[in-house]
Amino acid sequence: MSEQHEIENLLTETRSFQPSSEFAANSIAKPEIYDRAKADRLEFWAEQARQLHWHKPFTQTLDFSNAPFAKWFADGELNVSYNCLDRHVEAGCGKRVALFFEGEPGDTKVYTYLDLLQQVKRAANVLIRMGVEPGDRVAIYMPMIPEAIIAMQAVARIGAVHSVVFGGFSADSLATRIQDAEAKVVITADGGFRKGKATALKPAVDQALADHKCPTVEHVLVVNHTGQDVDWDDSVDVWWEEQMQSVDAEHVAVGFNAEHPLFILYTSGTTGKPKGILHTTGGYLTQASYTHKNVFDLHEGQDVYWCTADVGWITGHSYVAYGPLANGATQVIYEGTPDTPDWGRWWDIVQKYHVSIFYTAPTAIRSFMKLGSTVVSHYDLSSIRVLGSVGEPINPEAWMWYREVIGSNKAPIVDTWWQTETGAIMVSPLPGITATKPGSAQVPIPGIEMAVIDDQGNEVGPGHGGYLAITEPWPSMLRGIWGDPERFKETYWSRFPGRYFAGDGAKLDADGDLWLLGRVDDVMNISGHRLSTTEIESALVSHPLVAEAAVVGASDETTGQAVVAFVILRKNQLDHSGSEADTSKTLREHVAKEIGPIAKPRTIFVVPELPKTRSGKIMRRLLKDVAEDRPIGDVTTLADTSVMDTISTKIDSGAND
C-alpha cells in the first residue's frame, strides 16, 4: 500500500488491562466462543437465533443469493414483542422489574414485565382499532418516557413498521420522514422535560401535518406527559390515555416472517434527503439480544442495566427497546439531561438504582472529565461492574478517566463500534476474555468477519491503516434503504464490490487490534500524508490541560491542508494554563512529541464549547467553516445553536493565537 493512500498509523498505546480472574470465572462468554464461531459461522448464528422463541422454527440460516440483499432465517416466523415480554411472563418472571423510569423533574415509575406486557397489549389494540395493519408505518416522535418503548413494542407486536424520529428534530425534519415512510399514524406527546423546563412536541407534529404535507396520516395519538396546553383537531388527534382505557386488555401475538420489516430509522446523509435504513425481524433481534448478553456480560435477574441513549437513535432501539427486553433485563431509562438539576444527576441515578452495567457516549464522558472527578466523588458507584462506550471513537485518556473515576479501576470497558446500518454491535471487547487497550475497539465479535483494506481492496495487515470493511453478511444488517434499492447498493456496496464499506477509517496495531479513526471524510491530507482527525484529537486530550478537542483540515497554500484544532480546557486547569498563546504553543509541541511534527496543528483555538448535535456528535463541518474563515453553515441540528456564535465571537476578538 503506497504511502499517499494509507491512513497513517501514528498514535501508539502500550497500556493494557487483563480481566480479573474472578470476572473471567463468572463471565457469560468464554474464550471458546471465538473458536465455535470460526468453525461454522452460520451454525453459530443459528444457535444464537434458537435462543429466541419461534412461532415457526426456521430451517434455512442465510440466503445471500440476491446479494447485497440478505435473508436470514427466512422460512421461520417469530414475534418480536412476544420475545421481549410474553415469554418472560410465561416463564414466571412477570414480577421482575423491566423498567425503572426516572423523569427529569423527579417523577418515577416502575414497570414489571407483566405491567409492560399489559400496556403493550392495550397499545396494540389501540393501533388495530385505528386501522393499522401489518406492514403499515407508524411514526413515533416522543420524549424518553416509558410510553415510547410501549409504542415501539406495540407497533412491532402487530407487525406494523415504526419510524422513530428523535424528539429534538424540527417540524420540517419530521415531515420529511413521515412523507418518505408514508406513515398512517403518528404517536407523540404534548411535550417532554429538558434542562428543567417543559418543551413542546405536539406543535411540531401539527406543523408537519399542516397544509396536507403528510396526507397519509389518519390519526395522531398524543400522550399527556407535561400537561401543557396543545392545539387540538378532533378529526385527527386522540389522547393516548383515553384510548388505552377503552380497549380490550388482551392481545395474542402471532408470528411474522423473519424477514418482515420491523423498523425504518432515518440517518442524515451528507447530501440529499435522509436515508431510511430498513431493518427486519429475525436477524435483527438475534444479533441485538446476543450482543447485549455477551458484550455486557448480562446476568439475567441480577444486573441493573442503563443505556443513556434516546430511542430516537439506533442505540436506543437495539440496546434499550429490544435487546435488553429480549434478554429479560432490568433497566433504567431517564428522560432528561445529565446536568439537571446539576452534573451529579446521572451518578445519583446509578447510586439510587444500583446500576451495574452503564453504557454511554464518549462525548458525555469527556464532558464529565472536563469538570473533574469531584463531580462524582461523593456518589457510591460501587455497583458498577461493566462500562460501555458507543457513538464515536473514545480517546485513550477519556477511556482511562472512565475506568479510573467511574469504574474504580475494576470495571472492564467495552468500547463498541457499530452503526445504524449494522443494527447491532460489530466490534467490541468481551469482558472476561479480552485484554483491553485504552481507545481500541479491539476485535470483531464472534460471528463477524471484517477487514482493514487499502484503495484496491487488499488487506493492510497489522501496523497499518485503511478502510474498515465487513466481508461477510451478518444477521442484523440493514435490508436496504426504504424505497431506494439502487441507493443502497451505490452507498454501501459499490466502493469495494462484494464487501460492505462502513465509511470509517481504521488501523490495526502490531497486535492486530482494531482502532477506529472516524469517518473517512474526516481524514486530512497534509503534505501527502493522510492523517486521521481522531488520532490528533486523542493526542491533544492526553495533555493534562485538555478535556475535549476537535480537529479539522483547513485549506493551506503550502501543505494542501493544515491541521486546525479547537480545544476545551479542563475546569481545574483554567486558572493555571497561562495565556492562550502559551497554551497553544504548549499543545502544538505536545502533539509533535506524541505523533510527530507532521501532525502539529497550524492553529489551536481555545473555546468554551464545541458544536454538537443532540446525540453528542461534534459538527466538524461548522468548525471547518470557522477554520477557513467563511460563513457558518446550517446550525439547525445543533443541541445549542448559540455555540457557533460564541466560538466566532471568541475567535474574532483575537483572543486565540
C-alpha positions, 0 to 999 in steps of 0.5 A: 500500500503506497504511502499517499493512500494509507491512513497513517498509523501514528498514535501508539498505546502500550497500556493494557488491562487483563480481566480479573480472574474472578470476572473471567470465572463468572463471565457469560462468554468464554474464550471458546466462543471465538473458536465455535464461531470460526468453525461454522459461522452460520451454525453459530448464528443459528444457535444464537437465533434458537435462543429466541422463541419461534412461532415457526422454527426456521430451517434455512440460516442465510440466503445471500443469493440476491446479494447485497440483499440478505435473508436470514432465517427466512422460512421461520416466523417469530414475534418480536414483542412476544420475545421481549415480554410474553415469554418472560411472563410465561416463564414466571418472571412477570414480577421482575422489574423491566423498567425503572423510569426516572423523569427529569423533574423527579417523577418515577415509575416502575414497570414489571414485565407483566405491567409492560406486557399489559400496556403493550397489549392495550397499545396494540389494540389501540393501533388495530382499532385505528386501522393499522395493519401489518406492514403499515408505518407508524411514526413515533416522535416522543420524549424518553418516557416509558410510553415510547418503548410501549409504542415501539413494542406495540407497533412491532407486536402487530407487525406494523413498521415504526419510524422513530424520529428523535424528539429534538428534530424540527417540524420540517425534519419530521415531515420529511420522514413521515412523507418518505415512510408514508406513515398512517399514524403518528404517536407523540406527546404534548411535550417532554422535560429538558434542562428543567423546563417543559418543551413542546412536541405536539406543535411540531407534529401539527406543523408537519401535518399542516397544509396536507404535507403528510396526507397519509396520516389518519390519526395522531395519538398524543400522550399527556406527559407535561400537561401543557396546553396543545392545539387540538383537531378532533378529526385527527388527534386522540389522547393516548390515555383515553384510548388505552382505557377503552380497549380490550386488555388482551392481545395474542401475538402471532408470528411474522416472517423473519424477514418482515420489516420491523423498523425504518430509522432515518440517518442524515446523509451528507447530501440529499434527503435522509436515508431510511435504513430498513431493518427486519425481524429475525436477524435483527433481534438475534444479533441485538439480544446476543450482543447485549448478553455477551458484550455486557456480560448480562446476568439475567435477574441480577444486573441493573442495566442503563443505556443513556441513549434516546430511542430516537437513535439506533442505540436506543432501539437495539440496546434499550427497546429490544435487546435488553427486553429480549434478554429479560433485563432490568433497566433504567431509562431517564428522560432528561439531561445529565446536568439537571438539576446539576452534573451529579444527576446521572451518578445519583441515578446509578447510586439510587438504582444500583446500576451495574452495567452503564453504557454511554457516549464518549462525548458525555464522558469527556464532558464529565472529565472536563469538570473533574472527578469531584463531580462524582466523588461523593456518589457510591458507584460501587455497583458498577461492574461493566462500562460501555462506550458507543457513538464515536471513537473514545480517546485513550485518556477519556477511556482511562478517566472512565475506568479510573473515576467511574469504574474504580479501576475494576470495571472492564470497558467495552468500547463498541463500534457499530452503526445504524446500518449494522443494527447491532454491535460489530466490534467490541471487547468481551469482558472476561476474555479480552485484554483491553487497550485504552481507545481500541475497539479491539476485535470483531465479535464472534460471528463477524468477519471484517477487514482493514483494506487499502484503495484496491481492496487488499488487506493492510495487515497489522501496523497499518491503516485503511478502510474498515470493511465487513466481508461477510453478511451478518444477521442484523444488517440493514435490508436496504434503504426504504424505497431506494434499492439502487441507493443502497447498493451505490452507498454501501456496496459499490466502493469495494464490490462484494464487501460492505464499506462502513465509511470509517477509517481504521488501523490495526496495531502490531497486535492486530487490534482494531482502532477506529479513526472516524469517518473517512471524510474526516481524514486530512491530507497534509503534505501527502500524508493522510492523517486521521482527525481522531488520532490528533484529537486523542493526542491533544486530550492526553495533555493534562490541560485538555478535556475535549478537542476537535480537529479539522483540515483547513485549506493551506497554500503550502501543505494542501491542508493544515491541521486546525484544532479547537480545544476545551480546557479542563475546569481545574486547569483554567486558572493555571494554563497561562495565556492562550498563546502559551497554551497553544504553543504548549499543545502544538509541541505536545502533539509533535512529541506524541505523533510527530511534527507532521501532525502539529496543528497550524492553529489551536483555538481555545473555546468554551464549547464545541458544536454538537448535535443532540446525540453528542456528535461534534459538527466538524463541518461548522468548525471547518467553516470557522477554520477557513474563515467563511460563513457558518453553515446550517446550525439547525441540528445543533443541541445549542445553536448559540455555540457557533456564535460564541466560538466566532465571537471568541475567535474574532476578538483575537483572543486565540493565537 
